Amino acid sequence: MAAALSRALKLPGKKGSGLGEYDPLTQADSEDESEEDDLVLNYPRNGLGRDSSLGVGSSKVRGGRSRRLVGATDEALEDEEEDEWTERLPSKSRQGREDMKGVQHWSHRDSDRERLGEDRGGAGASGSAGMGVHSPDAEAKRMRVKNAVRSAFFLVPVVCATFLVLLCAFLIPCQKGELEKKLQWERALGDAGGVTPPALAMWDVDGDSVEDVFLGVTARANGTHSAQGNKEYKAVALSAVSGRVLWEKVMRESVTYIQCGPPYSAQASPVCLLICKSVLMAVSGATGTRLWSVLLKNIESQAVLLPDLQGDSVPDLLVATLPADEALDLSLTLISGLTGAMLGHPVPFNLTGQGKLIGPLLHETQQGAFYILFGLGNVQAISLQDIYIRAACPMPLTPALRKKDPVWEGLKKSNSSSLIHIYRGSERVEFLLPLVTGSGKNRNSLDAVSNVNITRSDWALVYGASKLSLLRQRDLRKEWTFSSPPIHSQPAPGLFNDDGILDLFVQHSANGVMKARIVDGANGHLLWAAEFVCPHLDLGTSAFSTSTGQSVFLFWAGEPIKSQGNGSKTTVEPGVPAPEPLIRKLFLLHPRYPTVLLELTSTTDTAVTSAVSYQQHQKDATYITVSSTPTTDSEPGARIVKSMSLRAAIAKGKIVRLGENNKKGSPVKPGAFEVNTFFRRLAFKQQ
């Protein structure tokens, strides 16, 4: 009470620093904040604050009181202490004292609550009753637990993420490597059969997203199932992953063509066509079960996939027949794709040309009209509508048959003729192929979607055995012509430069030398050339799209013929046979490094046909080769089917350098590490 009364009687102001007298004129100075005031607020009061543990007895008394009594006592003590500190530090203002009082009041209340809680809970961690202080060990333990929980919440996601990264980095490549190993297989099927290319097709029929292999096989009969003497003919389906036989179908005669396509409905399996000389049979691609068959005479072509002519939502077919005893009487026959029944009767054409059968091919013009291209040593076209009408089909014309292109119809020589002359000259036509990548003869796809671009494309025309031309589909004019030595194999379209226009890989073999050329599809200029020792085989080149936007070219050849230091080349003397056995090598060419080839494999067998299959999930491609082993005195030759993963073969490939220009200013020769790194990162994509 005395202290409170004394504080009430005091006048506002500030005491003098020396005599302790009150000076009202200096009151304004007390309102200013100073560094000294801050020091006063934060001063520890000589260690005698309420949070101190000095004086065990006083702590017990204070800790044992009720909350209300403790609060009243604290306020009185605060007032007394404030008076003492005000006298010691005369610069402290009233506002500062009130602020300090409020801060101390709440801090003391909080500390009192903590002490009361400790007293109610029992003795402290140190075992002294009524201490009212947190034990340092308990506090440290609580902080350690808290930090451990925080660390766990941080480390568990990090460990999980690290585990996933390691899983993706190690386990997935291991699975991919296992699949690449499975794609490497070799199987012997039937007799060698000379150098005649067997029927070959690719299509996925077992649902593993890898295109399987279909092959026509000729084998020695087992006695009871003899066909044509001591031989039997079969169509065999092989799994592309392991090479195991999925099914076999015994045929009455040799299979000349195999074509596969999607199922007719979602519940059905893919469909394959087995084409022999006198029968066309549709079978289930998954089991080989016969769906339907039709008997014809002297089938000379693959089946052409047509738009739906009957309105049954199934594409129909067209085949060409050429009887041997009736010279130049070629016939086109329409067949139902659903039942195999003939649509009308065959439509004959009395052609005056002679030579290799061209086509038939389906072409859709820019006006949406359909025409069939075919010929013997020349190329002619006829409207699909005219064929349908001349076949006397009982069904009415569908919308796909009602259109005709005025530009093409204007090319007819007379109104009475239904034929349009695409190419007619003194030099025979050797090849006519759509200028579309992936349109190789061994793809044999019956997929209507994949054939859309083929039916609307320009054509690469080879005539006179040594002239290559681009034939424009919009007006049937030649865009350009390239002259070369005789071309013995079908050109392979692929992207060599960056103009987005397909270029053409062509081969010529003579006098023990094979010359390889790549012709620019835009203007007919020569883009790349190389010479090799002739491998004594006639096997077309395969081109496949890659992740770089360009194509790789796969071809068989012997050792490359390199330039000598004086500019001359090593030559092979004409008439001198190559030493046997001649090693044949499979080379890969990529436009990024035109002076470098990658040797993927080599063999002494004679490769007769090949195909490339795309693996979507692995961004890889499989190269299928059918070879004939030589016949010896001890055993006959055999037909060998070999599968090879291109990415696995590239990883083990051998770099072969062609003749490089060492003149000043020429491009720097790429190093082996640079070339290997590029090819190992190369991925393939769907064409």
Secondary structure, 3 states (H helix, E strand, C coil): CHHHHHHHHCCCCEECCCCCCEEHHHCHHHHCCCHHHHHHHHCCHHHCCCCCCCCHHHHHHHHHCCHHHHHHHHHHHHHHHHHHHHHHCCCCCHHHHHHHHHHHHHHHHHHHHHHHHHHHHCCCCCCCCCCCCCCHHHHHHHHHHHHHHHHHHHHHHHHHHHHHHHHHHHHHHHHHHHHHHHCCEEEEEEECCCCCCCCEEEECCCCCCCCEEEEEEEEECCCCCCECCCEEEEEEEECCCCCCEEEEEEECCCCCEEEEECCCCCCCCCEEEEECCCEEEEEECCCCCEEEEEECCCECCCCEECCCCCCCCCCCEEEEECCCCCCCEEEEEEECCCCCCECCCCEEEECCCCCCEEEEEEEECCCCCEEEEEEECCEEEEEHHHHHHHCCCCCCCCHHHCCCCHHHHCCECCCCCCCEEEECCCCCEEEEEECCCCCCCCCCECCCCCCHHHHCCCEEEEECCCEEEEECCCCCCEEEEEECCCCCCCCEEECCCCCCCCEEEEEEEECCEEEEEEECCCCCCEEEEEEEECCCCCCCCEEEEECCCCEEEEEEECCECCECCCCCECCCCCCCCCCCCCCEEEEEECCCCCCEEEEEEEECCEEEEEEEEEECCCCEEEEEEEEECCCCCCCCCEEEEEEEEHHHHHHCCEEEECCCCCCCCCCCCCCHHHHHHHHHCCCECCC
